[in-house]
Amino acid sequence: MRIISINLNGIRSADRKGFYDWLCAQNADFVCLQELKAQAADLTATMANPTGYHGYFHYAEKKGYSGVGIYSKLPAETIITGLGYADIDSEGRYLEIRVKNLSVISLYLPSGSSGEQRQAIKFSVMDRLYPHLAQLRASGRHVIVCGDWNIAHQAIDLKNWRGNKKNSGFLPEERAWIGKILGEQGWVDVHRYLEPDATESCYTWWSNRGQAWTKNVGWRIDYQIATPTLANTASKVSVYKLERFSDHAPLIVDYALTL
């Protein structure tokens, strides 16, 4: 089973950059998308349901903003859009589909980099997401939470960690929150499970400013976080960088799970 996660920074922009040509050759079972920046009426037939896939989406109310989606080879038996909080759900940040005993989730946590107000919103989302993750962890199902978490967990997860210790995305409170999810709740960061010491090869996002991409001044803020039994079947992880569809790169993980 192959799962891909990518923040598209606009589904229409990614389409123009060849994302769907690339996707059709990947043989992925599930593809989790973040930051659609589109509504249903904006999607072409290929964007809505690529050949061989069922497409599911949670759009933001604000046009051209946020939104998440999942492509699945198998039809979803249950579809859950949102976390049940109006302020979070209006931004289209959570989508879960259930296929047999597997839950696949596309998550897009807010960024707090634009100022104190958005950072406060980010903390509020984190506070309410935490017990929901605990419930998922205790459900007895295989669960994979894919997405742009907008947090680098450890110093090895970003190039300039010393200069970012007071910046959103690498704040002590944010890093501790990820640590509690992995420690107290017992989720597994699959990339780190497979490559515990990887540094520059694991980056998934680069600022559009300066020469961040060219010099690989990146951050690892896109994760696949799984329940332990599922994580233990993971065999291969890669970050695809040969083409650029977005300011993020696709995170690809193969699992030995048969549905």
Secondary structure in CASP SS format (residue, H / E / C, confidence):
PFRMAT SS
TARGET T0000
AUTHOR 0000-0000-0000
METHOD secondary structure of the structure
MODEL  1
M C 1.00
R E 1.00
I E 1.00
I E 1.00
S E 1.00
I E 1.00
N E 1.00
L C 1.00
N C 1.00
G C 1.00
I H 1.00
R H 1.00
S H 1.00
A H 1.00
D H 1.00
R H 1.00
K C 1.00
G C 1.00
F H 1.00
Y H 1.00
D H 1.00
W H 1.00
L H 1.00
C C 1.00
A C 1.00
Q C 1.00
N C 1.00
A C 1.00
D C 1.00
F E 1.00
V E 1.00
C E 1.00
L E 1.00
Q E 1.00
E C 1.00
L C 1.00
K C 1.00
A C 1.00
Q C 1.00
A H 1.00
A H 1.00
D H 1.00
L C 1.00
T C 1.00
A H 1.00
T H 1.00
M H 1.00
A H 1.00
N C 1.00
P C 1.00
T C 1.00
G C 1.00
Y C 1.00
H E 1.00
G E 1.00
Y E 1.00
F E 1.00
H E 1.00
Y C 1.00
A C 1.00
E C 1.00
K C 1.00
K C 1.00
G C 1.00
Y C 1.00
S C 1.00
G C 1.00
V E 1.00
G E 1.00
I E 1.00
Y E 1.00
S E 1.00
K C 1.00
L C 1.00
P C 1.00
A C 1.00
E C 1.00
T E 1.00
I E 1.00
I E 1.00
T E 1.00
G C 1.00
L C 1.00
G C 1.00
Y C 1.00
A H 1.00
D H 1.00
I H 1.00
D H 1.00
S C 1.00
E C 1.00
G C 1.00
R C 1.00
Y E 1.00
L E 1.00
E E 1.00
I E 1.00
R E 1.00
V E 1.00
K C 1.00
N C 1.00
L E 1.00
S E 1.00
V E 1.00
I E 1.00
S E 1.00
L E 1.00
Y E 1.00
L C 1.00
P C 1.00
S C 1.00
G C 1.00
S C 1.00
S C 1.00
G C 1.00
E H 1.00
Q H 1.00
R H 1.00
Q H 1.00
A H 1.00
I H 1.00
K H 1.00
F H 1.00
S H 1.00
V H 1.00
M H 1.00
D H 1.00
R H 1.00
L H 1.00
Y H 1.00
P H 1.00
H H 1.00
L H 1.00
A H 1.00
Q H 1.00
L H 1.00
R H 1.00
A C 1.00
S C 1.00
G C 1.00
R C 1.00
H E 1.00
V E 1.00
I E 1.00
V E 1.00
C E 1.00
G E 1.00
D E 1.00
W C 1.00
N C 1.00
I C 1.00
A C 1.00
H C 1.00
Q C 1.00
A H 1.00
I H 1.00
D H 1.00
L E 1.00
K C 1.00
N C 1.00
W C 1.00
R H 1.00
G H 1.00
N H 1.00
K C 1.00
K C 1.00
N C 1.00
S C 1.00
G C 1.00
F C 1.00
L C 1.00
P H 1.00
E H 1.00
E H 1.00
R H 1.00
A H 1.00
W H 1.00
I H 1.00
G H 1.00
K H 1.00
I H 1.00
L H 1.00
G H 1.00
E C 1.00
Q C 1.00
G C 1.00
W C 1.00
V E 1.00
D E 1.00
V H 1.00
H H 1.00
R H 1.00
Y H 1.00
L H 1.00
E C 1.00
P C 1.00
D C 1.00
A C 1.00
T C 1.00
E H 1.00
S H 1.00
C H 1.00
Y C 1.00
T C 1.00
W E 1.00
W E 1.00
S C 1.00
N C 1.00
R C 1.00
G C 1.00
Q C 1.00
A C 1.00
W C 1.00
T C 1.00
K C 1.00
N C 1.00
V C 1.00
G E 1.00
W E 1.00
R C 1.00
I C 1.00
D E 1.00
Y E 1.00
Q E 1.00
I E 1.00
A E 1.00
T C 1.00
P H 1.00
T H 1.00
L H 1.00
A H 1.00
N C 1.00
T C 1.00
A E 1.00
S E 1.00
K E 1.00
V E 1.00
S E 1.00
V E 1.00
Y C 1.00
K C 1.00
L C 1.00
E C 1.00
R C 1.00
F C 1.00
S C 1.00
D C 1.00
H E 1.00
A C 1.00
P C 1.00
L E 1.00
I E 1.00
V E 1.00
D E 1.00
Y E 1.00
A C 1.00
L C 1.00
T C 1.00
L C 1.00
END
